[in-house]
Amino acid sequence: MKKIIFASIAAFAVIVSGCATKNTSVSSSSSVDGSKGSGSSDQFENVSSLNSIQNVYFDFDKFNIRKDMQGVIADNAAIFNKEAANAAIVVEGNCDEWGTDEYNQALGLKRAKAVKESLVAQGVSADRISVKSYGETNPVCTERTKSCDAQNRRAEFKITK
């Protein structure tokens, strides 16, 4: 009986010690808040330009770049080609909550890839851009409204030196 209790306690200790708390803090040099990306002043010369990087928004169940987002792509590409010319860029695709987890993960990746292709067409080196999908797991709005869903259908940018 003592061996069973000791084995149970030992197993519990191993399980508990393996479950570390996940660090969810994000440094200011790589965070994206609301609708704009950001950089830190110690990494880039013109931080105000980096703060003007805008998200790209998508229609429901779509991954093509909307006509009203073409200017956003062009503006972001200009910043990536000038003020952040040596930076690595991560394009993060996001979705609203509609659809399965697997479907939204794939849709988020398609959105990120579409943005990458558009940036490359604007002269940003493809080697500097990586893509990532958060699917529906990274909402900026959690209300159950159409306008909230529209905010979650986006691509965000993180830049690092």
N, C-alpha and C positions, 0 to 999 in steps of 0.2 A: 504494500500500500504506500509506504514511504517513497519507493522508487517511482511510482506513478505520479504522486504529488510533486516530487522533485522534477520529474521530466516535464510535467505540465507547466510548472513555474519557469523552468529553463526555456521551454518553447515559447511561452508568453513573453519572456524577456527578449528573446531573439526577434520576435515579431515587432514588439514595441520599439526596440532600438533601430530596426530597419525602416520604421515609418517616420522619417524626418519631416519636419514642417517645410512645405514648399515656400520658397522665397518669391513672393509675388510683387515685390517692389520693383519699379522700373526707374532707371537713372534718367535724369533730365536730358542727357545727351542722346538717348535713343527712344524717347517716348513719343507717342502720338496722342494728342488730346483733342477731343471734339472733331474739328474739321481740318486741323492743320498739323503738319509734322513739325518737329523742332530739332535743333542742334544746340550745342553748347559753345559759348564764346571762346573757350580755350581750344576748340577743334577747328573752327572756321572763322575766317575774317569777317564776313558780313552776315551776322546772325539774323538781322532783320529780314534779309532775303530768304533765309532758311525757314523763318517763321511764317513766310507767306506760301509755303508749299501747301497745296490744297488736296483734299481727297477727291477721288473720282467716284461718281455715283452711277448706279445701274438701275434699269427698269426691272420689274418683277420677272424672275425666271430667265433673265437675259445676261449675256456676258459681252455683247458688243458695246463699243464706246459710243455713247449718245452724242448727237450733234452738239448739244449744249455743253458737253464735257471736252470737246476738241480744244477749246481755248485753255482749259485747265491743264490738259496734257502739254500744250505748247508752252505755257507759262512755267510749269514744273520742269520741262526739258531745258528751258533756257537757264533756270537756276542750276540744274544738275550739270549743265555744260560750262557754266561760268563760275559761280561762287563755290560750288561743290564739285569742281571738275575732277578731283582725285578721290572722291568719296565712293564708298560702296553703297548701293541702294538695295533695300529689300522692299518689294511690293507685296503687301499683305491683302489677300482677298477675303471678303467677309460677306455673309448672307443674312437674310432675315430668318425667322424661325420656321417658315413654311417648307415642307419637304422633309425627307429622312436625313439623318445625320450624314450618311454616305453621299447622298445626292448633293447636299449643301457643301460638303467638303470638296467634292469634284467641281461644283459650280464656283466656289471661291477660288480654286486653282485656275479655272478657265478665265475668271475675271482678272486675276493677277497676271496671267500670261498675256491677255489682250492688252493690258496697260503696258506691260514690258514691250510688246511688239510696237505699240504706238510711240513709246519713248525712243525706241531704236530707230523708228522711221523719222524721228525728230533729231537724230544725230547723237543720241546717248549710246555709248558703247555697251553692247549686250553683255560683255564680260564683267561689267560693273554691277549688273542687275541680277538679283536672285528673286525667286517668287516663293510665296508661302500661302497656305490657306488656313484660315481659322474656321471656315464653315459658318455655323451659327453660334459658335462658342464665345464670341467676342462682341456682344452687342453694346452699342453706345446708348441705346434707348430700350426700355423694357415694357413700355406701355403697349397695350394691344390696340394700336391704331394704325391706319394706313401711313400717316406721316412718320410715325415711329419706325415702321417697317422700312420705309424709304431711306431713313438715316442709316440703317444697318446694312443695306445693300451697297457696299462701297469697297474701294481699294484705298489703303493707307500706305504711307511711305515712312520708312526709317532709314536714316543715313548715318554712316559712320566713316571715319577717316581711315 
